[in-house]
């Protein structure tokens, strides 16, 4: 059996808003929106990977709050797990540094204003429950 590879997604929350990131690469995902994040490296905890990915992709220092219930299949052997997180006090605002060309803070009533990647939709639904 192939071992699963966990991809962590960040539901980065600030003032009741969720950060959405528009993909600029690869071409088949470009223009669609996602929760930022990436693969958990060997020997790394999912929470540690989330903090690292937010620093690398967005230049933001964040603290992990809690895991969002559920796990969503991506292409094998990858699975998506999502955690809520918040920017640390004094951290610079997020910037699209890698693989993204635009960021948006979405209020709860605007969550569906962007075309989310299919695999992120169930996770965004779970996060939406926590925003109301």
N, C-alpha and C positions, 0 to 999 in steps of 0.2 A: 504494500500500500504506500502511495506517495504521501510524504508528510505535507501537511497544509502549511502555507506561508501566510502569516497574518499581515494584513495591510491595515494600518490605523488611520482613521479619519478624525479630524478635529471639528467638533461643533463649538467653534470659538464664539463665546457669548460676551456681549458688552452692552450694558444698559438695556437688556431685554431684546437685543438684536443679534442675529446670527450672521457670521461672515460667510459669504459665498465667493468662490474663486473660479474665474473662467479659464478653461484650459487653452493653452496656445500650442500644445504638442501632446502626443503625436497627432498627425493629421486627422485620424479617424475620430479623435475626441475633441479636436479644436472647436472652440465656440460654445461648447456645453459647459455647464457649471457643476462644481463639486465641492465637497467638504475637503479642505486641504489635508494633506498627510502623506503617508508613504509606507514602505515595507519596514517591518521590524527586522533589524539585523541580528545575526547569531549572537547570543549572549546578552541581548538587550531586552529590557522589559517593554511591554507595549506602551506604558506611560512614558518611559524614557525616550522611546522612539518618537512619540507624539511631540514632546518638548523639542527634540532635535529637529524633526521635520519642520515644525513651525519656525524655528530659528533659521534653518537653511532656506526654506521656500518663501518666507514672508518677512524675515528679519525681526520677528516679534518674540519676546520672552513671555512665556505663558506658564500657568500652573494648571495641572490636570485636576478636575473637580470630581467627576464620577463617570463610570461606564454607562453607556446607553444600552438598555437590554436588547439582546438580539445579536445575530451574526448573519451576514449576507454573503452569498457566494458570488465571487467574481469569476474570471476564467480560471479553470483548474491550474495549479493547486491553491490559488489565492482565495482568501476570505476577508471580508471587511468587518472590522470591529470599530465602533465609534465611542469616543469619550467626549464629555463636555469639558471645556477648558475656558479660562479667562485670562486676558492679558495681565501681566504683573504690573504693579504700580511702578510708574517711571519708565516702562518699556516704550520704545518708539512705536508708532502706529504701524500696522502691517503694510507692506509694499509687495507688489508682484515681482519677486526676484527670479524664480525658476518655474518654468512650465505653465505660467499664468500670464495673462496680459491685462486683466482687470479684476478688481475686488469690489464687492458691494456689501455693505451692512444692511441686512433685511429685517425690517420690523415684522412681528408675527403675522400681520395682515398682508404682508408683501412677499412671503416666503415662496409663493408659486409664480412670481413675476419673471423668473428666469428658467430657462430650459435645463433642468438638472440632468446629469448623467443617469441613465436608467438604474444603475446599480446603487446610486445614492438616494433615490426616491424613498425607499422604505425607511432608511435611516433618518432622513429629513422629517418624515412623518412622525417618527418616534421623538425626535427633538422638538417638533412643534407642540406636542402634548406638554412638554416641560416649560414652554414659553407662555402658556396661557394660565 
